[in-house]
Structures are given as C-alpha cells and as structure tokens.
Amino acid sequence: MQVRNASFFDCREVAKVHKECLAKSFLATLGEKFLTLLYKTLVKYKKGILLIAEDDGKIIGFVSATVATVDFYRFFLKKKFIEASFLLLPKAINLNILRKIFETLRYSKKNKINILLPKAELLSIAVKEDYQRKGVAQQLFKALAKEFYKNGINEFKIVVGDSLLNAKKFYRKMGCIKVGEFELHRGEISEIYIFKIKQYE
Ligand SMILES: CC(C)(COP(=O)(O)OP(=O)(O)OC[C@H]1O[C@@H](n2cnc3c(N)ncnc32)[C@H](O)[C@@H]1OP(=O)(O)O)[C@@H](O)C(=O)NCCC(=O)NCCS
C-alpha cells in the first residue's frame, strides 16, 4: 500500500470512493460527476491537498483538505460556476438540496463556534470497506499532517457529522480534540475537532 498525491486522472475514482463510503453525506447526494469536478478542481488548486492510498494500483482510500476552505470554494465557483451549475441544475430544483448548498457555503465563511478555528481543514477521509481497520486512514492522516506542516500549517480542523461514529472514534484515536458542535445543516448536528500537528514532530 502506498500513499501519494492524486492526479487529475484519479479524481473519478476518488469520487466513486467518496460516494460509496460517504453515501449519506451531502456532497455524495450531489452526484459522482459533481464530486469528480470538485476533486479535479482541488487537485488544480494550489492550496488544496488530495492524497490517495493505493493497493496494487487500485485506489482504496483518500483524504482531501485545503489550507483555507472558504478560498477554495471561491476558487471553485469562479472557475467552475457554469460546469457546476449545469451538473447541479436538475438537483437545484430540490429546495432541500439548494438550502444545503447555501448552508455549506455559509459555513465555510462563518461558523457559529465562538473560538478562533484554524483555516486549514480536512474535508473528507474515506477507506473502502474491505480495507478498513488495517491502518490505511491512519497513514493517510499522517501523510496529510506532514503535507500541511510542509506548508507552514500547525493545526487544522475537521467537521464530522454526529452520526459518523467510526469516524469520530478514528479522529479521537489520532489525537484530535473536540472543540464544539453546531448545526451545519438544519436539524443535523456536526462536531468540530482540531488537530495540532506538532504532536508528530
Ligand atoms: C473512518 C475511516 C476513514 C477509518 O478508516 P480505517 O482505515 O478503517 O482506519 P484505521 O484502520 O487507520 O484506524 C485507526 C484507528 O482508528 C480507530 N477506528 C477506526 N475505525 C474504527 C471503527 N470502525 N471502530 C472503532 N475504532 C475505529 C481505531 O482506534 C483504529 O486503530 P486500531 O484498529 O488499531 O484499533 C473509515 O471507517 C471510513 O472510511 N468510514 C466511512 C467514511 C467516513 O465516515 N469518513 C469520515 C468523514 S469526516
């Protein structure tokens, strides 16, 4: 198993892994094509990180992150507005989805937690079911921390849906500290964690 930076060509497979492993997440509901576009843009974005775990040439997991999420979404909207609108148009008719898109964009600008949160953020991490509990996510997480550190980042945040019990156990095991919770989407509690990278130095 090896961890490496994703290329443009890996993004479709990453989107598939995202959809499969995070089926109930809001981004997954926007569809595989939208996710592919999002990940391709992340690979292009200078302050974005997309790492993949590969086994025998097959993508078995990934972690995505940005140095500043709000700047990434701005970049995405500026560069991909037309393509993204085209992909989202059939879904935007669904008012619930439209509301969640605005909630996501609003969250990345302003959150309701009363402490200063790091701008850097781990956006998603996922490992295919057959490969879970073998330390794959741990390796991805450590590789991400190193990548952030190289970019002068000492801490990053993670927002986790309250129902993702395994993910919460994983983050705690990695040494992340829960600093609060808030309603990212109406009626859905999310927990917010911080990880201080110096723990690995
Ligand atoms: C969360 C997730 C990424 C963990 O991936 P993984 O490769 O299985 O995790 P690791 O094997 O590296 O686990 C490292 C440690 O985290 C903890 N952990 C991970 N999964 C766990 C689980 N299902 N139950 C309890 N503890 C768990 C354990 O302490 C584990 O160490 P151990 O196996 O030595 O006890 C994986 O379960 C997943 O893809 N879940 C679905 C997607 C998701 O919820 N992503 C988070 C989005 S924010």
The ligand as an SDF file (V2000), in Angstrom:
LIG
                    3D

 48 50  0  0  0  0  0  0  0  0999 V2000
  -13.2650    6.4780    9.4640 C   0  0  0  0  0  0  0  0  0  0  0  0
  -12.4460    5.6420    8.4770 C   0  0  0  0  0  0  0  0  0  0  0  0
  -11.8510    6.5890    7.4420 C   0  0  0  0  0  0  0  0  0  0  0  0
  -11.3500    4.8950    9.2190 C   0  0  0  0  0  0  0  0  0  0  0  0
  -10.5690    4.2080    8.2550 O   0  0  0  0  0  0  0  0  0  0  0  0
   -9.6550    2.9260    8.6350 P   0  0  0  0  0  0  0  0  0  0  0  0
   -8.6400    2.7700    7.5620 O   0  0  0  0  0  0  0  0  0  0  0  0
  -10.5280    1.7690    8.9050 O   0  0  0  0  0  0  0  0  0  0  0  0
   -8.9900    3.4060    9.9850 O   0  0  0  0  0  0  0  0  0  0  0  0
   -7.6300    2.8200   10.6260 P   0  0  0  0  0  0  0  0  0  0  0  0
   -7.5570    1.3590   10.3720 O   0  0  0  0  0  0  0  0  0  0  0  0
   -6.4880    3.6440   10.1700 O   0  0  0  0  0  0  0  0  0  0  0  0
   -7.9420    3.0440   12.1800 O   0  0  0  0  0  0  0  0  0  0  0  0
   -7.0830    3.7050   13.0600 C   0  0  0  0  0  0  0  0  0  0  0  0
   -7.7090    3.6860   14.4370 C   0  0  0  0  0  0  0  0  0  0  0  0
   -8.9330    4.4400   14.4380 O   0  0  0  0  0  0  0  0  0  0  0  0
   -9.9140    3.7680   15.2800 C   0  0  0  0  0  0  0  0  0  0  0  0
  -11.0030    3.2450   14.4340 N   0  0  0  0  0  0  0  0  0  0  0  0
  -11.0720    3.2700   13.0760 C   0  0  0  0  0  0  0  0  0  0  0  0
  -12.2190    2.6790   12.6630 N   0  0  0  0  0  0  0  0  0  0  0  0
  -12.8580    2.2730   13.7710 C   0  0  0  0  0  0  0  0  0  0  0  0
  -14.0930    1.5920   13.9850 C   0  0  0  0  0  0  0  0  0  0  0  0
  -14.8700    1.1930   12.9780 N   0  0  0  0  0  0  0  0  0  0  0  0
  -14.4590    1.3230   15.2660 N   0  0  0  0  0  0  0  0  0  0  0  0
  -13.6940    1.6930   16.3080 C   0  0  0  0  0  0  0  0  0  0  0  0
  -12.4850    2.3310   16.1660 N   0  0  0  0  0  0  0  0  0  0  0  0
  -12.0890    2.6200   14.9120 C   0  0  0  0  0  0  0  0  0  0  0  0
   -9.1890    2.5930   15.9250 C   0  0  0  0  0  0  0  0  0  0  0  0
   -8.6590    3.0650   17.1350 O   0  0  0  0  0  0  0  0  0  0  0  0
   -8.1130    2.2970   14.9160 C   0  0  0  0  0  0  0  0  0  0  0  0
   -6.9790    1.6670   15.4740 O   0  0  0  0  0  0  0  0  0  0  0  0
   -6.9990    0.0560   15.7460 P   0  0  0  0  0  0  0  0  0  0  0  0
   -7.5560   -0.5940   14.5120 O   0  0  0  0  0  0  0  0  0  0  0  0
   -5.5520   -0.2480   15.9870 O   0  0  0  0  0  0  0  0  0  0  0  0
   -7.8770   -0.1280   16.9360 O   0  0  0  0  0  0  0  0  0  0  0  0
  -13.3510    4.5640    7.7770 C   0  0  0  0  0  0  0  0  0  0  0  0
  -14.0970    3.8960    8.7660 O   0  0  0  0  0  0  0  0  0  0  0  0
  -14.3160    5.1300    6.7540 C   0  0  0  0  0  0  0  0  0  0  0  0
  -13.9650    5.3020    5.5820 O   0  0  0  0  0  0  0  0  0  0  0  0
  -15.5560    5.4370    7.1860 N   0  0  0  0  0  0  0  0  0  0  0  0
  -16.5690    5.9430    6.2550 C   0  0  0  0  0  0  0  0  0  0  0  0
  -16.2430    7.3530    5.8120 C   0  0  0  0  0  0  0  0  0  0  0  0
  -16.2510    8.3600    6.9520 C   0  0  0  0  0  0  0  0  0  0  0  0
  -17.0690    8.3240    7.8470 O   0  0  0  0  0  0  0  0  0  0  0  0
  -15.3010    9.3310    6.8440 N   0  0  0  0  0  0  0  0  0  0  0  0
  -15.1770   10.4370    7.7590 C   0  0  0  0  0  0  0  0  0  0  0  0
  -15.7360   11.6420    7.1210 C   0  0  0  0  0  0  0  0  0  0  0  0
  -15.4610   13.0880    8.0840 S   0  0  0  0  0  0  0  0  0  0  0  0
  1  2  1  0
  2  3  1  0
  2  4  1  0
  2 36  1  0
  4  5  1  0
  5  6  1  0
  6  7  2  0
  6  8  1  0
  6  9  1  0
  9 10  1  0
 10 11  2  0
 10 12  1  0
 10 13  1  0
 13 14  1  0
 14 15  1  0
 15 16  1  0
 15 30  1  0
 16 17  1  0
 17 18  1  0
 17 28  1  0
 18 19  1  0
 18 27  1  0
 19 20  2  0
 20 21  1  0
 21 22  1  0
 21 27  2  0
 22 23  1  0
 22 24  2  0
 24 25  1  0
 25 26  2  0
 26 27  1  0
 28 29  1  0
 28 30  1  0
 30 31  1  0
 31 32  1  0
 32 33  2  0
 32 34  1  0
 32 35  1  0
 36 37  1  0
 36 38  1  0
 38 39  2  0
 38 40  1  0
 40 41  1  0
 41 42  1  0
 42 43  1  0
 43 44  2  0
 43 45  1  0
 45 46  1  0
 46 47  1  0
 47 48  1  0
M  END
$$$$
